[in-house]
Amino acid sequence: MTTSTPKFLETGEEVEVLSSFDGGFVVRIAYEDLGIEHADMREDPMIVPMVYDRAPTMKRDQMIVTLDQQIKEKREQIESMNQEISDAQKRLKDVAEQHKAFIRSAKEDQALQRLWQFINGKLTHVVIRSSYDTVILPKEKCCASSGYHGELKILSLWGRSEGDLSWKLHDYDNVGMGASNQVYPVKSFEDGVEVATEFIIKLIECDSTMDGLTKHIARADEYGIKIDDKYREKLKSMKRNHFSDKRDAAEKVLKKAEQELAAFE
């Protein structure tokens, strides 16, 4: 127990006044529960400018008010941050659901399947269809074909409002005329043959020229596409007539040459 009358610091702490002098006091923090046997645990004396008979509370109360306000502000900040985290988690959940919905749609919609396959590098070949030919090219060769000025630069996904999607490739040789080829990315050469079969057969059915029919039938043979024998017979007939006409024309030229030569005999 302290032997002197307890005094108080501005902060409200109780102290034991050891001595005084002009301009200050020598004090030590008072601990009433410390007995003589624990005297060595007391804090060292210190000098303070002022002591009070009663503990001042104004400054402490103001500090408490300030601390309470700071606590309130921190709690509001925490609540705001928690709300932001909650909103972000909700948005993330919505994005995840949209992603899952897109994947489900991609698995069900044929056009979106192609897009999904393209994104994931599943496409290995490209079927290029034009008004005069249909070819199947490996993706690597397609992107380095001399027919496309060194590389295939434009591979576009065209969409319509009803959800129909198709791949198209601009033809550089005729781009000024607005011509374009249809492009069908596929997952294998066999898939390419399946896509190209319809187009090649249609070209064979519609082409009335010998050169065109020769090219299309050769393309069908190259890809192992079965065609009706009547088209081969048609081509043979066209070639027979063609070479027969050439022979007749040659015979006429030969006969005329012989007549002209006879005039010199």
ABEGO torsion letter per residue (X at the ends): XBABBBBBBAAGBBBBBABBBBGEBBBBBBBAABBAAAAAABBBBBBBABBBABBBAAAAAAAAAAAAAAAAAAAAAAAAAAAAAAAAAAAAAAAAAAAAAAAAAAAABAAAAAAAAAAAGABABBBBBBAABBBBBBAAAAAABAAAGGBBABBBBBBBAAGBBBBBBBBAAAAAAGBBBBBBBBABAAAAAAAAAAAAAAAAAABABAAAAAAAAAAAAAAGBBBBAAAAAAAAAAAAAAAAAAAAAAAAAAAAAAAAAAAAX
